[in-house]
Amino acid sequence: MATLLHLDSSVFAGPASSSRTVTDAFRTAWLEQHPEGTVVYRDLAADPVPHITAEAHLAGFTDPVTHTPEQAAAFAARIALIEELEQADAILIGAPMYNFAIPSTLKAWLDNVILMGRTAGPESRSAEGTPVTVVASRGGSYAPGTPRAGMDHVQNFLEATLRDGLGLDLDFIVPELTMAPQNPAMAELVPLYEASRTKALEDAHRKGKETAARIAA
């Protein structure tokens, strides 16, 4: 039975969140192909994982038999997150841009699951090859050729961590200009926002089905 690990990190709920709307479309399409499949869902905004601590970090580099009670507890929490990653057949992440970067809650999840010698490192990447689709929504546009193209620290960072670090098979869906309907100064960009939203939803439906078919194959 196929398993989808679905993470959302937007502080906004439901339709108020562009990233959640698109991840929901992907998930729906995936479940249509895998009606008996399992979705492991984490809402990192509503129920954040702990930010990495000294105990959790150091425990990753020492023999478990030497762990203090604090290290053992912190490391057990990391291992639970890592096992969710390793057991997933596909991964879906909602990663809205906040102040040019990913939400701190998503960064905390990454800090927990990146473990040298197990999920990352030259000799062992336990989730290598797993397909991951990231919905990287943003209020403006940071596409190549735009004035703020160099200020996108979402996609570059996730390429470094998810693809290069964890070895995942990374793909992006990028809904842009999501602030246009709320910001009068962006009123002329509303048609471009609507086109971007429509394309993102279409991409989510298509990629959800394609990812499901890839697992079935």
C-alpha positions in Angstrom: 0.0 0.0 0.0 1.5 3.3 -1.1 2.3 6.1 1.4 2.3 9.8 0.8 4.0 12.1 3.4 2.3 15.4 3.2 3.7 18.5 5.0 2.0 21.9 5.1 3.7 25.0 6.6 1.5 27.9 5.7 0.3 29.9 8.7 -3.0 30.4 6.9 -5.7 27.8 6.9 -7.8 26.3 4.1 -8.6 28.4 1.0 -6.8 31.4 2.5 -3.5 29.6 1.8 -2.4 29.3 -1.7 0.1 26.6 -0.9 -2.5 24.5 1.0 -5.0 24.9 -1.9 -2.4 23.5 -4.3 -1.1 20.7 -2.1 -4.7 19.7 -1.5 -5.2 19.3 -5.3 -2.1 17.2 -5.6 -3.2 15.0 -2.6 -6.7 14.6 -4.1 -5.3 13.5 -7.4 -2.9 11.1 -5.7 -5.6 9.5 -3.6 -7.8 9.0 -6.7 -5.1 6.7 -8.0 -4.4 5.1 -4.6 -7.8 5.1 -2.8 -6.4 2.5 -0.4 -3.2 4.5 0.1 -2.0 6.0 3.4 -1.4 9.8 3.8 0.8 10.7 6.7 0.0 14.4 7.3 1.8 17.0 9.3 0.6 20.6 9.7 3.8 22.2 10.7 2.1 25.5 11.4 -0.6 24.1 13.7 1.6 21.4 15.3 5.2 22.4 14.8 8.1 19.9 15.4 10.7 21.0 17.9 13.5 23.2 16.6 16.8 21.3 16.8 18.4 21.5 20.3 22.0 20.8 21.4 20.8 17.4 22.8 19.1 16.4 19.6 22.1 17.5 17.5 24.8 15.9 19.6 22.9 12.7 19.9 23.2 12.2 16.2 26.9 12.0 16.4 27.3 9.7 19.5 26.6 6.1 20.4 23.0 5.7 21.7 24.3 3.8 24.7 26.1 7.0 25.8 23.0 9.2 25.5 21.8 11.1 28.5 18.0 10.9 29.1 17.6 14.3 27.5 19.6 13.2 24.4 17.6 10.0 24.2 14.3 11.7 24.2 15.3 14.4 21.7 16.9 11.8 19.4 13.8 9.6 19.6 11.7 12.5 18.3 14.1 13.0 15.4 14.0 9.3 14.6 10.2 9.3 14.4 10.3 12.1 11.8 13.1 10.3 9.9 11.2 7.1 9.8 8.2 8.9 8.3 10.5 10.2 5.6 12.0 6.8 4.9 8.7 5.0 4.8 7.1 7.4 2.3 6.7 6.4 -1.3 6.2 10.0 -2.2 6.5 13.4 -0.4 4.4 16.5 -0.8 5.5 19.8 0.8 3.8 23.2 1.0 6.5 25.8 1.3 5.3 29.4 1.0 7.8 32.2 0.9 8.0 34.2 4.1 10.5 37.1 4.0 12.3 35.5 1.0 12.8 32.1 2.7 10.9 29.0 3.9 8.8 29.1 7.1 10.9 28.4 10.2 8.7 25.4 11.0 9.7 23.7 7.8 13.3 24.5 8.5 12.9 22.8 11.9 11.6 19.7 10.2 14.5 19.6 7.8 17.0 20.1 10.6 15.5 17.1 12.4 15.4 14.7 9.4 18.8 15.6 8.0 21.0 13.1 9.8 24.5 12.5 8.6 25.3 8.8 8.1 21.6 7.9 7.7 19.5 10.3 5.6 22.4 12.4 4.4 26.1 12.0 3.6 28.3 10.5 0.9 27.7 6.8 1.9 24.1 6.7 3.1 21.0 8.5 2.0 18.2 6.3 3.2 15.4 8.1 1.3 17.4 8.6 -1.9 15.3 8.7 -5.1 11.9 9.3 -3.4 9.9 11.8 -5.4 9.1 15.0 -3.6 6.9 17.8 -5.0 7.2 21.2 -3.4 4.5 23.9 -3.7 6.6 27.0 -3.4 4.0 29.8 -3.4 5.0 33.4 -3.2 3.3 36.8 -3.0 5.3 38.3 -5.8 7.4 37.0 -8.7 11.0 35.9 -8.4 11.2 34.3 -11.8 14.4 34.7 -13.9 14.5 38.2 -15.4 12.3 39.8 -12.7 13.8 42.5 -10.5 13.8 40.2 -7.4 15.0 37.1 -9.1 18.1 37.0 -6.9 16.0 37.2 -3.7 14.4 33.7 -3.9 15.9 31.8 -1.1 13.2 29.1 -1.2 14.0 27.1 -4.3 17.8 27.3 -4.1 17.7 26.3 -0.4 15.4 23.3 -1.0 17.4 22.2 -4.0 20.5 22.1 -1.7 18.7 20.3 1.1 16.1 18.0 -0.5 17.9 17.2 -3.7 21.6 17.5 -3.0 21.5 16.7 0.7 18.8 14.0 1.0 19.0 12.7 -2.6 15.3 13.2 -3.2 13.8 13.5 -6.7 12.7 17.1 -6.5 10.0 18.9 -8.5 8.5 22.3 -7.9 5.0 23.9 -8.5 5.3 27.7 -8.1 2.1 29.7 -7.7 3.2 33.4 -8.0 1.7 36.8 -7.3 -0.6 35.5 -4.6 -0.7 38.9 -2.9 -2.2 40.6 -6.0 -5.9 40.2 -5.1 -5.2 41.8 -1.6 -2.7 44.5 -2.6 -4.2 47.5 -4.5 -0.7 48.3 -5.8 -0.6 44.9 -7.6 -4.1 45.2 -9.1 -2.8 45.2 -12.7 -1.1 41.8 -11.9 -4.3 40.0 -10.9 -4.7 38.4 -14.4 -1.2 37.1 -14.1 -1.9 35.8 -10.6 -5.1 34.1 -11.8 -3.2 32.4 -14.7 -0.4 31.3 -12.3 -3.0 29.9 -9.9 -4.8 28.0 -12.6 -1.5 26.5 -13.9 -0.5 25.5 -10.4 -3.7 23.7 -9.8 -3.5 21.9 -13.2 0.2 21.0 -12.5 -0.8 19.7 -9.0 -3.5 17.5 -10.5 -1.2 16.2 -13.2 1.8 15.6 -11.0 -0.3 13.9 -8.3 -1.5 11.4 -10.9 1.9 11.0 -12.4 3.5 10.4 -9.0 0.9 7.9 -8.1 1.4 6.1 -11.5 5.2 6.1 -10.9 4.7 4.3 -7.6 2.3 1.8 -9.0 4.8 0.9 -11.7 
